[in-house]
Amino acid sequence: MALRRVVATLMPKISQPVAETVGPVANHAASCYSQMLAGPLDFVERPQQPAGSTFRSFASDAVTALKEEETKLTPTNRISMSPTPYIKYDEHHHKRFAPGTEGRPFAYFVQTGGRFLYASAARLAVLKIVLSLSAAADTMAVSSLEVDLSGVEEGSTITVKWRGKPVFIRHRTDAEIQESAEVALSELRDAQKDVDRAVNPKYLVVVGICTHLGCVPIAGAGNYHGWFCPCHGSHYDISGRIREGPAPYNLEVPEYRFVDEKKIVIG
């Protein structure tokens, strides 16, 4: 008791110079501490935990000072003595977003932009692959052949080269056209009408390769005055149809079209 009275007597004298420097906060704190030392403290017994419970609380709730309002603590001192998880922010100068929402627009923008770039890259890769599979320009150029028929006399045959193969073009006479049209299909090994083999009856266009073993037949020869293959004796008529010999099929008719009356494009 004597020590407590001595401390209570000396405390105001010691805190007086400090109070002049620090201010009213330190003076008030010294006054409150003197009152706490001078008067007895009332204690509240902490409720006992149930038997078998392993939970332990913090020691800050072991002793609670009654009559807290009498101490007249400042709000800063009060919150330092009794912390709380419920913190209030000063939103006077700025706006505070809810947790997890402040970055969503930017995240959506980045994700959408990234997916757009991925889709563009995939599209370019597909185009590269498809274009690499297409034929080159020089290959497409030689895939078709334009032929002027104005110099081909009636009853004559010319040979042109298309895709490395010979192509026979026959300017037929009216008698040859009539003769080809009168042939019965029952007489043909590879039955085919003459009208189905010529876009224009005056001109017959066939690939000059024998369908037996790939030889080149001779024009204007054979038993039917069409084409004759001397290798194995295949005879073709003036419509390019097989009539005698080992060849199984007629001479092939390539794809062609007339640009005008005297000009065709093969391929």
Solvent accessible surface area in square Angstrom, and as a share of the most:
residue,aa,sasa,rsa
1,M,148,0.66
2,A,74,0.57
3,L,132,0.66
4,R,99,0.36
5,R,164,0.60
6,V,77,0.44
7,V,56,0.32
8,A,30,0.24
9,T,79,0.46
10,L,84,0.42
11,M,57,0.26
12,P,70,0.44
13,K,137,0.58
14,I,111,0.56
15,S,17,0.11
16,Q,101,0.45
17,P,82,0.51
18,V,75,0.43
19,A,13,0.10
20,E,136,0.61
21,T,119,0.69
22,V,94,0.54
23,G,17,0.17
24,P,111,0.70
25,V,85,0.49
26,A,26,0.20
27,N,78,0.40
28,H,58,0.26
29,A,46,0.35
30,A,12,0.10
31,S,50,0.32
32,C,7,0.04
33,Y,106,0.40
34,S,21,0.14
35,Q,108,0.48
36,M,82,0.37
37,L,44,0.22
38,A,77,0.60
39,G,26,0.25
40,P,126,0.79
41,L,85,0.42
42,D,73,0.38
43,F,131,0.54
44,V,76,0.43
45,E,142,0.64
46,R,100,0.36
47,P,110,0.69
48,Q,149,0.66
49,Q,87,0.39
50,P,98,0.62
51,A,111,0.86
52,G,80,0.77
53,S,52,0.34
54,T,132,0.77
55,F,140,0.58
56,R,216,0.79
57,S,38,0.25
58,F,173,0.72
59,A,86,0.67
60,S,99,0.64
61,D,71,0.37
62,A,37,0.29
63,V,83,0.47
64,T,74,0.43
65,A,52,0.41
66,L,89,0.44
67,K,120,0.51
68,E,77,0.34
69,E,126,0.56
70,E,97,0.44
71,T,27,0.16
72,K,142,0.60
73,L,33,0.16
74,T,43,0.25
75,P,115,0.72
76,T,103,0.60
77,N,43,0.22
78,R,87,0.32
79,I,101,0.51
80,S,83,0.54
81,M,132,0.59
82,S,67,0.43
83,P,112,0.71
84,T,61,0.36
85,P,113,0.71
86,Y,185,0.70
87,I,117,0.59
88,K,195,0.83
89,Y,127,0.48
90,D,101,0.52
91,E,85,0.38
92,H,144,0.64
93,H,155,0.69
94,H,107,0.48
95,K,161,0.68
96,R,119,0.43
97,F,118,0.49
98,A,62,0.48
99,P,123,0.77
100,G,49,0.47
101,T,50,0.29
102,E,109,0.49
103,G,39,0.38
104,R,124,0.45
105,P,94,0.59
106,F,143,0.60
107,A,40,0.31
108,Y,131,0.50
109,F,151,0.63
110,V,77,0.45
111,Q,92,0.41
112,T,90,0.52
113,G,30,0.29
114,G,22,0.21
115,R,163,0.59
116,F,141,0.59
117,L,119,0.59
118,Y,162,0.62
119,A,63,0.49
120,S,39,0.25
121,A,60,0.47
122,A,57,0.44
123,R,149,0.54
124,L,102,0.51
125,A,51,0.40
126,V,88,0.51
127,L,73,0.36
128,K,146,0.62
129,I,107,0.54
130,V,81,0.46
131,L,122,0.61
132,S,85,0.55
133,L,144,0.72
134,S,66,0.43
135,A,57,0.44
136,A,58,0.45
137,A,88,0.68
138,D,101,0.52
139,T,70,0.41
140,M,114,0.51
141,A,70,0.54
142,V,102,0.59
143,S,24,0.16
144,S,48,0.31
145,L,53,0.26
146,E,105,0.47
147,V,11,0.07
148,D,85,0.44
149,L,1,0.00
150,S,75,0.48
151,G,68,0.65
152,V,11,0.06
153,E,133,0.60
154,E,94,0.42
155,G,29,0.28
156,S,41,0.26
157,T,38,0.22
158,I,53,0.27
159,T,83,0.48
160,V,32,0.18
161,K,150,0.63
162,W,17,0.06
163,R,139,0.51
164,G,54,0.52
165,K,65,0.27
166,P,31,0.19
167,V,0,0.00
168,F,7,0.03
169,I,0,0.00
170,R,28,0.10
171,H,18,0.08
172,R,0,0.00
173,T,40,0.23
174,D,101,0.52
175,A,72,0.56
176,E,30,0.13
177,I,33,0.17
178,Q,114,0.51
179,E,99,0.44
180,S,3,0.02
181,A,73,0.57
182,E,123,0.55
183,V,29,0.17
184,A,49,0.38
185,L,73,0.36
186,S,108,0.70
187,E,108,0.49
188,L,16,0.08
189,R,130,0.47
190,D,44,0.23
191,A,62,0.48
192,Q,63,0.28
193,K,111,0.47
194,D,10,0.05
195,V,109,0.63
196,D,96,0.50
197,R,8,0.03
198,A,11,0.08
199,V,99,0.57
200,N,41,0.21
201,P,66,0.41
202,K,59,0.25
203,Y,6,0.02
204,L,0,0.00
205,V,0,0.00
206,V,0,0.00
207,V,4,0.02
208,G,0,0.00
209,I,53,0.27
210,C,3,0.02
211,T,40,0.24
212,H,59,0.26
213,L,121,0.60
214,G,41,0.40
215,C,29,0.17
216,V,84,0.48
217,P,5,0.03
218,I,91,0.46
219,A,43,0.34
220,G,51,0.49
221,A,29,0.23
222,G,27,0.26
223,N,90,0.46
224,Y,61,0.23
225,H,133,0.59
226,G,2,0.02
227,W,3,0.01
228,F,48,0.20
229,C,1,0.01
230,P,76,0.48
231,C,70,0.42
232,H,91,0.41
233,G,23,0.22
234,S,0,0.00
235,H,25,0.11
236,Y,0,0.00
237,D,8,0.04
238,I,10,0.05
239,S,0,0.00
240,G,0,0.00
241,R,2,0.01
242,I,0,0.00
243,R,46,0.17
244,E,64,0.29
245,G,27,0.26
246,P,62,0.39
247,A,0,0.00
248,P,54,0.34
249,Y,138,0.53
250,N,8,0.04
251,L,1,0.00
252,E,99,0.44
253,V,49,0.28
254,P,9,0.06
255,E,137,0.61
256,Y,20,0.08
257,R,138,0.50
258,F,52,0.22
259,V,84,0.49
260,D,77,0.40
261,E,137,0.62
262,K,82,0.35
263,K,63,0.27
264,I,0,0.00
265,V,16,0.09
266,I,0,0.00
267,G,26,0.25
